[in-house]
């Protein structure tokens, strides 16, 4: 039979040759080549190696050498190996092995490789073209390759009969258990040397005009599912249900709202739950004084995550970008979580070009299995709806997976406590739309005591606080409307203009409050819209009994 470029007297020698050049236990790390740790070791390969011991070493050493790949140093006397000493093949990579066995596949064809974790009998066997592998296969998986080469079909690269290109070798299984070794010897029942001819079946398109590849084809990742799955991380909560592993999350808040405090508390809660490896968490503290830095480093040390600070051990914000690029390039981003405190220290959020460039690096990092939480600031002035607005251009929010505004409730439950609310403004994945926390903020409270006091606010209590805050916020306008109606200004347009001028608010805000408190229930409403003589429509005040006040 023909195996690679050598002719063998028996299948036993062919098998010996195959095993001889398998790089059984060594992962591949040479630069510039796609290496496949093909024998890392599967159940099948361990069994095959055991069975082959029956004819080792004589047939092993009789296996012809492929000198372009390796030469044997086994001592031989009179053509017979004198000791079962395995040669050192540690420098032979799996890429070398496959190149030696599957020589010159037909045009457009490739050797087929499969990698499966766990029990190899579970699930299917997805083939991957050997020359398309982006990285070495894990040595902990069951790794195999096919004796034939295949061409891609309409539905991608599949090891199917209709995609078959050529057979390159024959592998025998169960030698020594189901098939006696003596059946393979050169006698009347064994194998004989034969003439071989290599025939390449013409490609269906060979006789047609050659079609140029699509210009976007080389960028396709449709055949890279397994590599993408290895990069992917499970989206477990990193900060409560606000930030998930594998995503980029931005949190914007005004100074002294508690964004750093809450981030540290939720991060340490997740570490207590063993949701991830704390040694892969890097907190970049770039916005703190010396006292605050010491307090936070003590927390990092206790919980086992890493804290970096501007100017310490030579670290600068520019080093962050370099480290990100290195992790993306060498594939070490997976499982790493980075907290940026604060965003303005790493990019100019007011500059669209710089924000876009920064976001692209973050996106690439997260696609490699990394996680980023960026803490930023809000503008001093609220938006048209009266709520906080994040500072900077829209690029950070547009390119990140999730974004929140953290704000202090206008009404607090009791002195010495602060209630703040995260409100989602962009989401991907199963994260909270809104969630509130409270913590102690009495003057003189130690930072560690504040950290321990953090707890999630009950949703019903949050609604009551927000309703109370809303009424208090509306009260100046309510009083102005009641005064105007009592003075006889009761038609809608005149009422709105008079109140808008009195409280120095827009007519739009006055209209909203006017309509909100119009009705017949004195528990929720302050006035009623009535139709008077000749169909005139006016507003009248409600009494405590719900009757219109004359």
C-alpha positions as CSV (number, residue, x, y, z in Angstrom):
1,X,0.0,0.0,0.0
2,X,1.1,3.6,-0.4
3,X,1.3,5.7,2.7
4,X,2.5,9.3,2.1
5,X,5.3,8.8,-0.3
6,X,6.5,5.3,0.9
7,X,5.5,1.8,-0.1
8,X,4.9,-0.7,2.7
9,X,5.0,-4.4,2.8
10,X,2.1,-4.6,5.3
11,X,-0.6,-2.6,6.9
12,X,1.2,-3.2,10.2
13,X,4.2,-1.2,9.0
14,X,1.8,1.5,7.8
15,X,0.2,1.7,11.2
16,X,3.6,1.7,12.9
17,X,4.5,4.6,10.6
18,X,1.4,6.5,11.5
19,X,1.8,6.1,15.3
20,X,5.5,6.7,15.0
21,X,5.0,10.2,13.7
22,X,2.1,11.2,16.0
23,X,3.2,13.9,18.4
24,X,1.2,12.3,21.2
25,X,1.4,14.6,24.2
26,X,3.0,17.8,23.2
27,X,1.0,21.0,22.4
28,X,2.2,23.0,19.5
29,X,3.4,26.5,19.9
30,X,5.7,27.3,17.0
31,X,5.0,30.7,15.4
32,X,3.9,31.0,11.8
33,X,2.2,27.7,11.3
34,X,-1.1,26.1,12.1
35,X,-0.4,23.3,14.5
36,X,-2.9,20.6,15.4
37,X,-2.3,18.7,18.6
38,X,-3.9,15.8,17.0
39,X,-3.1,13.2,19.6
40,X,-4.0,14.8,22.8
41,X,-4.8,11.7,23.7
42,X,-8.2,10.3,22.7
43,X,-9.7,7.1,24.0
44,X,-9.3,5.6,20.6
45,X,-5.6,6.5,20.3
46,X,-4.7,5.2,23.7
47,X,-6.3,1.9,22.8
48,X,-4.6,1.8,19.4
49,X,-1.2,2.5,21.0
50,X,-1.7,-0.4,23.5
51,X,-2.6,-2.8,20.7
52,X,0.4,-1.8,18.7
53,X,2.7,-2.8,21.5
54,X,2.2,-6.4,20.2
55,X,4.5,-5.8,17.3
56,X,6.8,-3.1,18.6
57,X,9.8,-2.6,18.1
58,X,10.8,-4.6,15.0
59,X,8.0,-3.4,12.7
60,X,8.3,0.1,14.3
61,X,11.9,0.3,13.2
62,X,11.2,-1.3,9.9
63,X,8.8,1.5,9.0
64,X,10.5,3.6,6.3
65,X,11.8,7.0,7.3
66,X,10.5,10.3,5.8
67,X,13.8,12.0,6.0
68,X,12.4,15.5,5.3
69,X,10.5,15.2,8.6
70,X,12.5,12.9,10.9
71,X,15.3,10.3,11.1
72,X,15.4,7.4,13.6
73,X,18.3,6.9,16.0
74,X,17.3,3.3,17.0
75,X,20.3,1.0,17.3
76,X,20.0,-1.8,14.8
77,X,22.3,-4.8,14.3
78,X,21.9,-7.0,11.3
79,X,18.7,-5.3,10.4
80,X,17.1,-6.1,13.8
81,X,16.4,-3.5,16.5
82,X,18.3,-4.5,19.6
83,X,16.1,-2.6,22.2
84,X,12.6,-1.2,22.2
85,X,13.8,2.3,22.5
86,X,11.5,5.0,21.1
87,X,13.3,7.7,19.1
88,X,12.9,11.3,20.3
89,X,10.1,12.8,18.2
90,X,9.4,15.7,20.5
91,X,10.4,18.2,17.8
92,X,7.8,16.8,15.3
93,X,4.6,18.8,15.2
94,X,1.2,17.5,14.2
95,X,1.3,19.9,11.3
96,X,4.4,18.0,10.1
97,X,2.7,14.7,10.6
98,X,-0.4,15.6,8.6
99,X,1.7,17.2,5.9
100,X,3.7,13.9,5.6
101,X,0.6,11.6,5.6
102,X,-1.8,13.8,3.4
103,X,0.6,14.8,0.7
104,X,-0.5,17.0,-2.1
105,X,-4.3,16.8,-1.7
106,X,-6.3,17.6,-4.9
107,X,-6.9,21.2,-5.8
108,X,-9.3,22.8,-3.4
109,X,-9.3,19.9,-1.0
110,X,-8.1,19.7,2.6
111,X,-7.4,17.2,5.3
112,X,-10.4,16.9,7.8
113,X,-9.8,17.4,11.5
114,X,-12.3,16.9,14.4
115,X,-12.0,18.0,18.0
116,X,-14.6,16.9,20.7
117,X,-14.5,17.6,24.4
118,X,-15.8,15.0,26.9
119,X,-17.2,11.6,25.9
120,X,-16.4,11.1,22.1
121,X,-19.5,8.9,21.8
122,X,-21.8,11.9,22.5
123,X,-23.0,14.0,19.6
124,X,-21.8,14.3,16.0
125,X,-18.4,14.7,14.5
126,X,-18.0,18.1,12.9
127,X,-15.1,18.3,10.4
128,X,-12.9,21.3,10.1
129,X,-10.4,21.9,7.2
130,X,-6.9,21.5,8.6
131,X,-5.5,24.5,6.7
132,X,-8.2,26.7,8.1
133,X,-7.5,26.1,11.8
134,X,-7.0,29.5,13.6
135,X,-5.2,28.0,16.7
136,X,-4.0,24.7,18.1
137,X,-6.7,22.2,19.2
138,X,-6.9,21.7,23.0
139,X,-4.8,18.7,24.3
140,X,-7.7,17.9,26.7
141,X,-10.1,17.1,23.8
142,X,-10.6,14.1,21.6
143,X,-8.8,15.1,18.4
144,X,-8.9,13.0,15.2
145,X,-8.3,13.4,11.5
146,X,-9.7,11.6,8.5
147,X,-7.9,9.3,6.1
148,X,-9.4,11.2,3.2
149,X,-9.4,14.8,2.0
150,X,-12.5,16.7,1.1
151,X,-13.6,19.8,-0.8
152,X,-16.1,22.3,0.6
153,X,-19.7,21.8,-0.5
154,X,-22.6,24.2,-0.9
155,X,-23.2,24.1,2.9
156,X,-19.6,24.4,3.9
157,X,-16.8,21.9,4.7
158,X,-18.4,18.5,5.5
159,X,-16.7,15.1,5.5
160,X,-19.3,13.6,3.2
161,X,-19.2,11.2,0.3
162,X,-20.3,13.9,-2.2
163,X,-17.4,16.1,-1.0
164,X,-14.8,13.3,-1.2
165,X,-11.5,14.3,-3.0
166,X,-8.9,11.5,-2.3
167,X,-8.0,8.7,0.1
168,X,-4.5,9.1,1.5
169,X,-4.0,6.1,3.8
170,X,-5.8,3.2,5.4
171,X,-6.0,2.8,9.2
172,X,-6.6,-0.6,10.9
173,X,-8.4,-0.7,14.2
174,X,-8.6,-3.4,17.0
175,X,-5.2,-5.0,16.1
176,X,-4.3,-7.5,18.6
177,X,-7.8,-7.7,20.2
178,X,-10.2,-8.5,17.4
179,X,-7.6,-9.0,14.7
180,X,-4.6,-11.3,15.6
181,X,-1.3,-9.7,14.9
182,X,-0.1,-12.8,13.0
183,X,-2.8,-12.2,10.4
184,X,-0.8,-9.2,9.3
185,X,2.4,-11.1,8.6
186,X,3.8,-11.9,5.2
187,X,2.4,-15.3,4.5
188,X,-0.5,-16.7,2.5
189,X,-3.0,-14.8,4.7
190,X,-1.2,-11.5,5.0
191,X,-0.6,-8.5,2.8
192,X,1.5,-8.4,-0.3
193,X,3.4,-5.6,-1.9
194,X,1.6,-4.1,-4.8
195,X,2.0,-1.4,-7.5
196,X,0.1,1.8,-6.6
197,X,-1.2,4.6,-8.8
198,X,-2.4,8.0,-7.4
199,X,-5.4,9.1,-9.3
200,X,-6.9,12.6,-8.8
201,X,-10.6,12.8,-9.7
202,X,-11.1,15.9,-11.9
203,X,-12.7,18.7,-10.1
204,X,-16.2,19.4,-11.5
205,X,-15.1,22.9,-12.4
206,X,-11.7,22.0,-13.9
207,X,-13.1,21.8,-17.4
208,X,-15.0,25.0,-17.0
209,X,-13.8,28.6,-16.9
210,X,-12.1,29.2,-13.6
211,X,-14.3,31.3,-11.4
212,X,-12.5,34.0,-9.3
213,X,-13.1,33.7,-5.5
214,X,-15.5,36.2,-4.1
215,X,-13.6,39.2,-2.6
216,X,-15.4,38.8,0.7
217,X,-14.9,35.0,0.9
218,X,-11.6,35.1,2.7
219,X,-13.2,37.0,5.6
220,X,-16.0,34.4,6.1
221,X,-16.1,32.8,9.6
222,X,-18.8,30.3,8.8
223,X,-16.4,27.4,9.2
224,X,-14.9,28.8,12.4
225,X,-17.7,27.8,14.8
226,X,-15.6,25.7,17.1
227,X,-12.9,28.5,17.4
228,X,-15.6,31.0,18.2
229,X,-17.2,28.7,20.7
230,X,-13.8,28.3,22.5
231,X,-13.6,32.2,22.7
232,X,-17.1,32.6,24.0
233,X,-17.7,32.9,27.7
234,X,-20.9,32.1,29.6
235,X,-22.8,35.3,30.3
236,X,-22.8,35.0,34.1
237,X,-23.6,38.1,36.2
238,X,-20.5,40.2,37.1
239,X,-22.3,43.1,38.8
240,X,-25.7,41.8,40.0
241,X,-27.9,41.7,36.9
242,X,-26.4,44.9,35.5
243,X,-23.3,43.7,33.8
244,X,-22.6,40.2,32.3
245,X,-19.3,38.4,31.5
246,X,-18.4,38.7,27.9
247,X,-20.0,42.1,27.4
248,X,-19.0,45.8,27.6
249,X,-21.1,47.8,30.0
250,X,-21.0,51.5,30.6
251,X,-22.3,53.1,33.8
252,X,-22.7,56.9,33.9
253,X,-23.3,58.9,37.1
254,X,-22.7,62.3,38.7
255,X,-19.9,62.6,41.2
256,X,-20.6,61.3,44.7
257,X,-23.5,59.2,43.5
258,X,-21.8,55.9,44.6
259,X,-20.8,54.3,41.3
260,X,-17.4,53.1,42.6
261,X,-18.9,51.9,45.9
262,X,-21.7,50.0,44.2
263,X,-19.3,48.5,41.6
264,X,-17.0,47.2,44.3
265,X,-19.8,45.8,46.4
266,X,-21.5,44.0,43.5
267,X,-18.1,42.7,42.2
268,X,-17.2,41.3,45.7
269,X,-20.6,39.7,45.9
270,X,-20.0,37.9,42.6
271,X,-16.5,36.8,43.8
272,X,-18.2,35.3,47.0
273,X,-20.4,33.3,44.7
274,X,-17.4,32.0,42.8
275,X,-18.9,33.2,39.5
276,X,-15.4,33.7,38.0
277,X,-11.7,33.7,38.8
278,X,-10.9,36.9,40.8
279,X,-7.2,36.8,39.6
280,X,-8.5,37.6,36.1
281,X,-10.3,40.8,37.3
282,X,-8.3,44.0,36.9
283,X,-9.7,47.2,38.5
284,X,-8.1,50.3,36.9
285,X,-8.4,53.0,39.6
286,X,-7.5,56.2,37.9
287,X,-9.7,58.7,39.8
288,X,-8.9,58.5,43.5
289,X,-6.8,60.2,46.2
290,X,-4.2,58.4,48.3
291,X,-6.6,57.7,51.2
292,X,-9.3,56.3,48.9
293,X,-6.7,54.2,47.0
294,X,-5.5,52.5,50.2
295,X,-9.1,51.7,51.2
296,X,-9.9,50.1,47.9
297,X,-6.5,48.3,47.6
298,X,-7.4,46.6,50.9
299,X,-10.7,45.4,49.4
300,X,-8.9,44.1,46.3
301,X,-6.3,42.3,48.5
302,X,-9.0,40.7,50.6
303,X,-11.1,39.4,47.7
304,X,-8.2,38.4,45.5
305,X,-8.6,40.7,42.4
306,X,-6.0,43.0,40.9
307,X,-6.0,46.8,41.4
308,X,-3.9,49.1,39.2
309,X,-3.5,52.9,39.8
310,X,-2.2,55.8,37.8
311,X,1.5,56.3,38.4
312,X,2.1,53.2,40.6
313,X,4.7,50.7,39.3
314,X,4.9,52.8,36.1
315,X,1.3,52.2,35.0
316,X,-0.3,54.8,32.8
317,X,-3.5,54.9,30.9
318,X,-1.6,54.4,27.6
319,X,-0.5,51.0,28.9
320,X,-4.1,49.8,29.0
321,X,-4.4,50.1,25.2
322,X,-1.1,48.1,24.7
323,X,-2.2,45.4,27.1
324,X,-5.6,45.1,25.4
325,X,-3.9,44.7,22.0
326,X,-1.6,42.0,23.4
327,X,-4.5,40.0,24.9
328,X,-6.4,40.2,21.6
329,X,-3.4,39.2,19.6
330,X,-2.3,36.2,21.6
331,X,-5.8,34.9,22.6
332,X,-5.6,35.5,26.3
333,X,-8.6,37.8,26.6
334,X,-11.0,35.1,27.4
335,X,-12.3,35.2,31.0
336,X,-10.5,38.5,31.8
337,X,-12.7,41.3,33.3
338,X,-11.5,44.9,33.3
339,X,-13.1,47.7,35.3
340,X,-12.3,51.2,34.1
341,X,-12.7,53.9,36.7
342,X,-13.1,56.4,35.1
343,X,-13.7,56.5,31.3
344,X,-12.4,60.0,30.7
345,X,-8.9,58.9,31.8
346,X,-8.6,56.5,28.8
347,X,-10.3,58.4,26.0
348,X,-11.7,61.8,25.2
349,X,-15.5,61.1,25.3
350,X,-16.2,64.4,23.7
351,X,-14.1,63.5,20.6
352,X,-16.1,61.3,18.2
353,X,-13.0,59.9,16.4
354,X,-11.2,58.9,19.6
355,X,-14.3,57.5,21.3
356,X,-14.9,55.4,18.2
357,X,-11.3,54.1,18.1
358,X,-11.5,53.3,21.8
359,X,-14.8,51.4,21.4
360,X,-13.4,49.3,18.6
361,X,-10.6,48.0,20.8
362,X,-13.2,47.2,23.5
363,X,-15.4,45.4,21.0
364,X,-12.5,43.3,19.7
365,X,-11.5,42.4,23.3
366,X,-15.1,41.3,24.2
367,X,-15.4,39.2,21.0
368,X,-12.3,37.3,22.3
369,X,-14.2,36.5,25.5
370,X,-13.1,39.5,27.6
371,X,-15.4,41.7,29.7
372,X,-15.2,45.5,30.3
373,X,-17.1,47.7,32.8
374,X,-16.5,51.4,32.2
375,X,-17.5,54.0,34.8
376,X,-18.2,57.5,33.3
377,X,-19.8,60.8,34.2
378,X,-23.1,62.5,33.4
379,X,-23.5,66.1,32.2
380,X,-24.2,68.8,34.7
381,X,-27.4,69.8,33.0
382,X,-30.3,67.2,32.7
383,X,-32.0,66.3,29.5
384,X,-35.4,67.6,28.2
385,X,-37.1,65.0,30.4
386,X,-35.4,66.2,33.5
387,X,-33.2,63.1,33.8
388,X,-29.4,62.8,33.8
389,X,-27.6,62.5,30.4
390,X,-24.3,60.8,29.9
391,X,-21.3,63.0,29.0
392,X,-19.7,62.8,25.6
393,X,-20.7,61.6,22.1
394,X,-23.0,58.7,21.5
395,X,-20.1,56.4,20.3
396,X,-19.5,54.7,23.7
397,X,-23.1,53.9,24.2
398,X,-23.6,52.9,20.6
399,X,-20.7,50.4,20.6
400,X,-21.1,48.9,24.1
401,X,-23.5,46.1,24.8
402,X,-25.2,47.8,27.8
403,X,-25.4,51.2,29.3
404,X,-26.9,52.6,32.5
405,X,-27.6,56.0,34.1
406,X,-27.1,55.9,37.9
407,X,-29.0,58.7,39.7
408,X,-29.9,59.6,43.3
409,X,-33.6,59.5,44.1
410,X,-35.1,62.9,44.8
411,X,-36.8,61.6,47.9
412,X,-34.8,59.6,50.5
413,X,-36.4,57.1,52.9
414,X,-34.6,58.3,56.1
415,X,-31.7,60.4,57.2
416,X,-28.3,58.9,56.9
417,X,-29.2,56.7,53.9
418,X,-29.0,57.2,50.2
419,X,-31.1,55.4,47.6
420,X,-29.8,55.4,44.0
421,X,-31.2,53.8,40.9
422,X,-29.7,52.2,37.8
423,X,-31.8,52.9,34.7
424,X,-30.9,51.0,31.6
425,X,-30.6,53.1,28.4
426,X,-29.2,50.2,26.2
427,X,-29.3,46.5,26.7
428,X,-28.2,43.2,25.1
429,X,-28.9,40.0,27.0
430,X,-30.8,39.4,30.2
431,X,-30.0,42.4,32.3
432,X,-32.2,44.6,34.6
433,X,-34.1,47.5,33.1
434,X,-34.0,49.3,36.4
435,X,-32.7,48.4,39.9
436,X,-32.1,50.4,43.0
437,X,-29.7,50.1,46.0
438,X,-29.4,51.9,49.3
439,X,-26.3,52.5,51.4
440,X,-25.3,54.5,54.5
441,X,-23.9,58.0,53.8
442,X,-23.7,59.6,57.2
443,X,-20.7,62.0,57.6
444,X,-17.8,60.2,59.0
445,X,-18.9,56.7,58.0
446,X,-15.9,54.5,57.2
447,X,-15.6,53.3,53.6
448,X,-15.7,49.6,54.5
449,X,-18.9,50.3,56.6
450,X,-20.5,52.0,53.6
451,X,-19.5,49.0,51.4
452,X,-21.1,46.5,53.9
453,X,-24.3,48.6,54.2
454,X,-25.1,48.3,50.5
455,X,-28.3,46.4,49.8
456,X,-30.9,46.2,47.0
457,X,-34.0,48.3,47.5
458,X,-37.3,46.5,47.5
459,X,-39.3,47.2,44.4
460,X,-42.5,48.2,46.1
461,X,-40.6,50.6,48.4
462,X,-38.8,52.0,45.3
463,X,-42.2,52.7,43.6
464,X,-43.5,54.5,46.7
465,X,-40.3,56.6,47.0
466,X,-40.5,57.5,43.3
467,X,-44.2,58.4,43.6
468,X,-43.5,60.6,46.6
469,X,-40.6,62.2,44.8
470,X,-42.7,62.8,41.7
471,X,-45.5,64.5,43.8
472,X,-42.9,66.7,45.6
473,X,-41.3,67.7,42.3
474,X,-44.8,68.6,40.8
475,X,-46.0,70.5,43.9
476,X,-44.8,74.0,42.9
477,X,-46.8,73.6,39.6
478,X,-49.8,72.1,41.4
479,X,-49.9,75.1,43.8
480,X,-49.6,77.6,40.9
481,X,-52.5,75.9,39.0
482,X,-54.7,75.9,42.0
483,X,-54.0,79.6,42.7
484,X,-54.8,80.5,39.0
485,X,-58.1,78.5,39.0
486,X,-59.1,80.2,42.3
487,X,-58.4,83.6,40.7
488,X,-60.7,82.7,37.8
489,X,-58.1,81.8,35.2
490,X,-59.8,78.5,34.3
491,X,-59.7,78.0,30.5
492,X,-57.0,75.6,29.3
493,X,-54.8,77.9,27.2
494,X,-55.0,80.9,29.5
495,X,-54.3,78.7,32.5
496,X,-51.2,77.0,30.9
497,X,-49.7,80.4,29.9
498,X,-50.3,82.0,33.3
499,X,-48.8,79.1,35.2
500,X,-45.8,78.6,32.9
501,X,-44.9,82.3,33.4
502,X,-45.4,82.0,37.2
503,X,-43.2,79.0,37.8
504,X,-40.7,79.7,34.9
505,X,-41.2,76.2,33.4
506,X,-42.0,75.3,29.8
507,X,-45.7,75.1,28.7
508,X,-45.1,71.4,27.8
509,X,-44.2,70.5,31.4
510,X,-47.2,72.5,32.7
511,X,-49.6,70.7,30.3
512,X,-48.3,67.3,31.6
513,X,-48.9,68.2,35.2
514,X,-52.3,69.7,34.5
515,X,-53.5,66.6,32.8
516,X,-51.9,64.2,35.3
517,X,-53.9,65.7,38.2
518,X,-57.2,66.2,36.3
519,X,-60.0,63.8,37.4
520,X,-62.8,63.1,39.9
521,X,-60.8,61.2,42.7
522,X,-59.6,63.6,45.3
523,X,-57.0,61.1,46.5
524,X,-55.1,61.5,43.2
525,X,-56.6,64.6,41.6
526,X,-56.7,68.3,42.4
527,X,-59.2,69.7,39.8
528,X,-61.8,68.6,37.3
529,X,-62.6,69.6,33.7
530,X,-66.2,70.7,33.5
531,X,-68.5,71.9,30.8
532,X,-70.4,75.1,31.8
533,X,-73.1,77.3,30.3
534,X,-73.2,77.4,26.5
535,X,-70.7,74.5,26.3
536,X,-67.8,76.5,27.8
537,X,-65.0,74.1,29.0
538,X,-63.2,75.2,32.2
539,X,-61.3,73.8,35.1
540,X,-62.7,73.7,38.6
541,X,-61.0,72.8,41.9
542,X,-62.0,69.6,43.7
543,X,-62.9,69.5,47.4
544,X,-61.9,66.7,49.8
545,X,-65.3,65.1,49.2
546,X,-64.7,65.1,45.5
547,X,-67.3,67.8,44.8
548,X,-66.4,70.8,42.7
549,X,-65.5,73.9,44.7
550,X,-67.6,76.8,43.6
